[in-house]
Amino acid sequence: MKIQLERLPHQIEALQAINKDFYGVDTTTNNPDAGYIYANPILKYAGNEKSYIDIKMETGTGKTFVYTQMMYEMHKQGVFKFVIVVPTPSIKEGARNFITSDYARQYFSGIPGYENVSIQLNTINAGDFSNKKGRRNFPAQLSEFIESTRQNVNQIQVLLINAGMVNSKSMTRDDYDQTLLGGETSPIKAIAATRPVIIIDEPHRFPRNKVTYKAIEKMKPQLIVRFGATFPQTTTGRGKNKKTVTDYYRGKPQFTLNAIDSFNQGLVKAIDINYPDITEQEANRLYKVKNVTAKQLTLSHGGKDYLIGQGENLANIDEGFAGDITYAGSKELSNGLELKPDMKLIPGTFAQNYQDEIITQAIERHFEAEERNFMRPESEGTAPRVKTLSLFFIDSIASFRGPDHTKGWLAQHFEEILMRKLNQLISKYEMAIEPREKEYYEFLKATVRDLKAENQQVYAGYFSEDRGTGDEAIQAEVNDILKNKERLLSFKDKDGNWITRRFLFSKWTLREGWDNPNVFVIAKLRTSGSEISKIQEVGRGLRLPVDETGHRLQQDEFESRLSFLIGYDERDFAETLVDQVNEDSPIEMNHDELTNDMIQLIVNERQKSDKSFNEDKLLDDLDNHNIITRSNKFKSDVEMDGKKMSGYEALVQLYPEVEHRTKVAKDKIRDKNSKFTTKVKLRKSNWKQLEDLWKQLSRRQMIKFDDDVNDLAQVVAKEVFKDSDNKIFVLQQPQIVKQKIITDDTKMFIQETPSDYKDTYLTMKYGVFLKQLTTRTNLPVDFLHQQMIESIKRLNGNKNYINEKTLGNLVREFNKRFNARIRNSYSYESLQFTSSTSIYDSKKQEFVNEISANDLGVYNDEYSNEDYKYLYDRPPLRYDSANPELKILKRTYDDNIVVFGKLPKRAIKIPRYDNGTTTPDFIFKIERERKPIYLVIETKAENMRLGDEEIRVIQKKYFDKLKDSGVYYRMATSEQEVHDLINKLETGEIKDSDFTN
């Protein structure tokens, strides 16, 4: 399996913002050194902080992807030297893994303009500056970065370095026994001579008044671009005049994707917080940290203080502190828990049996997710499977790995609990009939075999102590976690053997820098004393998952949630996390007064669907509803729809978008122990009114292309194979990483140097190449073979062009051109069997009882009125957009409307000619004299995008087939437009021919 990188809309917007605010190369400069071949060209406003750029992106939304593509974009203007500064070695490793990955290289090489361009990544590690035989030399990678020239026009030089190295003496000293650039003996000055562009990852770790940022400034960057979810804060004034603001170079970020938007737009997984409950008696037996010093801990309980010295066991004051927990000193317990005044400790949560309970819950959550991800039930087992991974944060390596290659108590308990669950599931599936269930049965049996093996393959651990270990089994585990991401995401290896490893253990080593998109469960078997580390731990599981083909699954295609398990002592975690996410609001909300910021936010959001909307219209509307005073204060007692509420609540009712941008949606982060549900019940009696229609809609549809499409496909393919721009057939060179062991009197280091093989090329076996090409284009193999013969002949017989890059380019360009030509050259043909969807079970031939609330919409309207015609129970009312969607749903319709409602995601699944499916937004059943008719609506904003028009064409073609059944389809941009359509249909004013546009 290979991960397929896909550029998402928010990433495109971030890149567009950078391009817009990057002033570019100064082509009019009189600087005599402008042409210095070892340095970047001189940029406009070089070194001026007002030209620097801030990009605010939440964890898990692809900021490494964005800054990597940014380097390719700037390279088009001649900028070729970049320094990436990250806070820690683990984040550095994460960035290195992405930039050097095969899937990233292949993706970027396939973008027009980047075909022959590659990144030469140079990293500097601790020990790279070590003496060799008494000589002090520069690391090879530093020399490579500094002394590379503009003459290699197809190479981007990148230096990746962490804060510790930036601040090290090795970077500033000038007594080396060699020189750079013909005379420079200081690394920091040599870097400055290259006039670099510097990228700062995690900017909140680099405040401008601290030593690391000042060291960065010594590199004399022409431009700094900062990427992060949070930025440094600066404080000015004192007392009443004290003011804290976020430190942005230009006063605000040039692009913002905050935590609220990330959750609400479905760009990350939603989160379920789980914790095992304890008895009220145990919960009341808590100890409060009264004081903590380097050598003594003071706990208070029941009005009494308990003093615990360094090395003393907490069980001496309460036997509930099980597990041989001592005060280690320096404000930490022996299990690594960082102590702070007022922290509460509950003895019962330290016991092994309590940790077993968390493990048991984690395994239950894992297999709940795994069964769904493996079966993909809504697709009846036809969609690609999704591998499910779980991550456990634990107290210590000793509980996981015992002495002399034995297993620690935690690993033993984990195996016992896991084996019980596996046997239970094997019993459930041993009589399976469905093919996908049979596959899962084999996967479970393979898991048991691997778990019982001498070197089990089901779970793995990675700890800081593992670095450099000589134990092959441990190193295999570490490699799977850190380097073999694609293997970990795969179900089978190249020989067809099941890959059963899917449970990962770590201390805090994986809390930052590392990520795997298919982590669906994170269990904390220890409490972290830091609020930052809590967010980081959640962040390891926020990324959207990929299926076994490497395709990233968006939330509207496949809903994904992260189960996060904690101890009872952190039971307020969900509430705290919601508060922290909401702190990322673009404006400060005021429940007493309508502020200018609130006005501007509402106007900006409403103008996305109604360009004529402005501040005057907003204030007039609020006045008419008696919500605000003349000074824009909210009135305290307002009546709307027969209900009493505050002025602020009334504002939210009329303009819910004010909270869409300032609050995370209710079920995006939820406490699983609470009663809040993420399901919506169907009103079966109302759906019964649609039963006849649904029997037609549930029949599977096949796309049948026109007779001349095959000929057209070959015409397009011949154009692609001609490769008139020389961008399709490209050479692919391998990269080698040379590892060299360097020793001195006290330490041993491994130095890595990546480089290309100059005269060696990566190729594919021709048979494999041709087979994949015909599979991915559906073109005849004989035809493709003939095209390849002609192309290779044109390329002077050079078979090195037969490689993965060329294959990807051919497939991508063919599909792009072919899809553009066949938009109207196909029809739908009904098959003789039905398929299940999000609301219909084809096996039972009936509607389901309930659906995921997110399939109806992200947001809740708690004040909506009951409506007996609606297709679901309400309130609350679920919706995605305030206008026109919510307005359509809240309108009261006359008696001719029998039933109406929003169609959930994947309710109909109309096949798209360019792959995937689509479902419209609304359905209305309208009573008329002769027979009922059905109005199907797709809603879009007035400023439609190109993709919206494609969806309209696809959906219209599908529903035109159902006209004889009384089905009418229309795309609408406003609630009034829908209302007018309904009136005209009721009166018969609209004829069939009116629905052909």
C-alpha positions, 0 to 999 in steps of 0.5 A: 500500500502506498499513501496517496497525497491529495491537496485539500481545499484548505491547503490550496487556500494556505498556498494561495495566501503565501503566494499573495503575500510573498513579495518575490525576487527583487529584479531591480536591485543594484546589489553587486552580490545579487548573482552570488551562486551560493546564495538565494537571489535577493528578495524584495524587502529582504530582512524586513519583518513586515514582509514575513508571513504567518500561517496558522494551521491546526495540528493534523491539517497538513502544515508540513505538506503546505510548507513543502509545496511552498518551497517548490513554488518559491523555487520557480522564482529561483529561491533554492535554499531553505532552513527549517527550524523545529523545536525538538528532535522528534518533530525534526524526525517527523518532518524528515520522514515526510519530506523524504518519503516515497509518496511525497517525492512521487506526489510533488514530481507529478505536479506540472512545473516540479517534474524534474525538481527534487529536495536535497534534505540535509539534517544536522544531529547531535554529534555531527560536529565531533572531532575526528583525529583531533581535527574539528570539521564541519558536518558533511550535510552542512557543507552540502547545503552551504556550498551547493550552487544555483547551477543545479537548477533542479534541486532545492537545498533544505537544512533541517535543524532543531532548536538545540542545535541552533543554540549550540556552541558548535554553530557559532564557534569559528575555530574549525579546521576547514572553511566554507565558501572559501574562507568562512569558519563559523557555521552560523555565518556561512548559513547567513551568507546563503541568504536563506528563507527560514521556515519555523515550525511550532512558532509558540516555542520560539518567542521573539524575545528569547535566545533561540529566535535571536540565534535564528536572526543571526542566520540573517534570513531574507524571509521567515515563514512561521507555521503553527497552531499557536503563536507566541504571546506578548504582554505590554503595560502594567496593572489596568493597562496590561494587555496580552496579544498574539505576536504576528509579524503583520498584526494577523496571520496571512492564513488562518485555519483554527481549531474550531474550523478544523473540527467543524469542517471535518478536517480532523477526527471527532473525539470521544473521551472515555474513562472507567468510573469508580465508586463514590467512596473511592472518588471522595478519597482524594489527596490534594497536593498542598505543597511540593519542593525538590525534596518533599511533597505535602498532601492534604486529606480530611483536614490533615497534612501528610509529609512525604520525603524523597524516596518514600512510598505513597502507600505509607499514607494510603494503601490505595497508592499501589504499584510501588509509587514513591516521591522521586523528587524534583516535583515528580512521582516515580511513575513520571507524574509531574506534580503541581500545587492543588493537583488532586490524586485519587489512590484507587487510580494508581492500582494495577486493576484500574489500569487493567480496566482502562486497557479493557475499555481501550481494547473494546473501543479498538475492536468496535472501530476495527469491525466497522473499518474492516467491514465498511457496512454501508458499502456492503463490504465493497469499499476498501478496508481501513486498518485500525491502530491503537496507541497506549501511553504508559508509565515506564518501560519496565512495565512493558519490557522486563529484564532478560527479554521477558515481558513486563507485567503490563505487557502480560496483562495486555496480552491476556485481555487481548486474547480473551477479546480475540477468542470472543470475536473468533467465535462470533465470526467462525460461521461467517457467510459474507466474504468480508466477514470471512476475511476478518475471521482469517485476520483474527486467527492470524492475530492469535497466531502472531500473538502466541509466536516467540517474537509476537508481531501484534503490538510494539513499543517505542521508548527513548531508551530504544535508540541505538539498541542492538536487539533485533526484535526491538529494532523491528518494532521501532522501525515499524512505528517510526519508519514503516508507516505504509506497512503499519497501514497495510493488511498484507505484505507482498507475499500475502501474509497478514500484517497484524501489528496494530497496538503501539506503546510508548512513554511520552516519546511519541507525543509530538512529531510522530503521527499515523492517520489510522490511530483510532484509540489512544489510552493514557495509563498515566496522568500527564501534569501538563496541559500542553502534553494533553493536547499533543497526545490527542493530536497523535490521533486527529489526522483523518484516516486512509484506506488500504489503497492509500486514499485519505477518507474525508468525514463526509465520505467516512465518519471517523472518531478518536476514542481517547481513554483517560483515568477518572482523575481527568474526567473533566478532560472533555470540558477542558478540551472544548474550552481550549478549542473555543479559545481559538475563536477569531473574535471574542464573543460578548453576550451583553452587547453586539460588538463590531467584530461580531457584526463583521463576522456575521456579515462576512459569513452571510455574504458567502450566500447573499452578496447583497447582505450588509451591516444595515440589513443585519441591524434592521433585522435585529431591530425588527425582532426587538433583539437590540437597543439603539446602542446595540446592547442585547435585550434581556427578554426576547420572544421568538417562535413563542419561546422566551430567551435572551437577546444573545440567544435570539441573535444565534437563532437568527444568525447561527453562523456567529457560533459556527465560527466561534464554538466547536460543534456540540458532538465534535468533542464529547464525554462518552460517559455523558448522556449526549447522543450522536444518533438521530432517530428516523420517523419510520411512518414518514419514511414509509411515505417514500417507500415506493420511490426508495425501492427505485433509488436503492437499485444499483446504477451502472454508468454506461458510456456512449458507444464512441467513448472507447474511441475517444479514450484512445484519442486522448491517450495518444495525445498524452503519450506524445508528451509534447511538453516532455513532462510525462516521461521522466527519469527517477533516481534513487536516494541513498542514505549513508550511515557512518558511525563516529566515536570519540572518547565518551560517545558514539554517534550515527551520521546520516548523509542522503544523496542521489545515485548519479548513474542509477535509475529506479525502474519497473518491470515492464509487465508490472508497469503495463498491468498497472497502467491498464488497471488504472486507465481501463484501456486495452493492454494491446493498445497501451503496449503499442503506445509504449513502443512508440514512446520508448522509440521516441526516447531513443530506446531509454527504458529507464523511463519505465518507472513509477513516476512516469506511470503516475504521470500517465494515469493522472494526465489521462484521467484529467483530460478524459474526464473533461471530455466525457462529462455528457457522454454517458447514461445510467443503467439500473441493475437488478439488485439493490444496495444499502445506504446510510438510511436503507438496509437492502437485505431487510428491505427497510429503512434503518432505525437511526443514523449518525447525527453528523450524516445530517449535519455538523450543527444543532438547533436546540430551539427548533419546533416539532414538525410532524411532517419532518423525516426525523425526530426534532428538536434538535435540528441538525444542519450544515449551513445557516443559509439556505439550509437551516431556513429551508428546514425551519420553514412551516409548509402547507398541507400539500407537503406530505413529508420533507427533510434533509437527505443524509450523506450517502443516502442515495449514492449516485455514481459519478463518472469521475469516481465516487458518489454524490447525494442531493440535500433535500426531498419533499413529497408534494400531494397533487390531484392525480399523483404525488410528486417528489422535489429533490433539491441540491443547495449551493451558494450563489457564488458556485464553484466549478465542482458544484456545477459538475455535481448539478450535471451528474445529479440531474442526469440521474434524476431525469430518468425518474421523471415518469415516477414524478421526481423533479430535480433542481439546484437552488441557492436560496430558501425563497427559490425552494419555496417558489418551486414548491408553489409552482409544483403544487399549482401545476404551473411548472411543467416537465420541460421546465426542469430540463435546465 
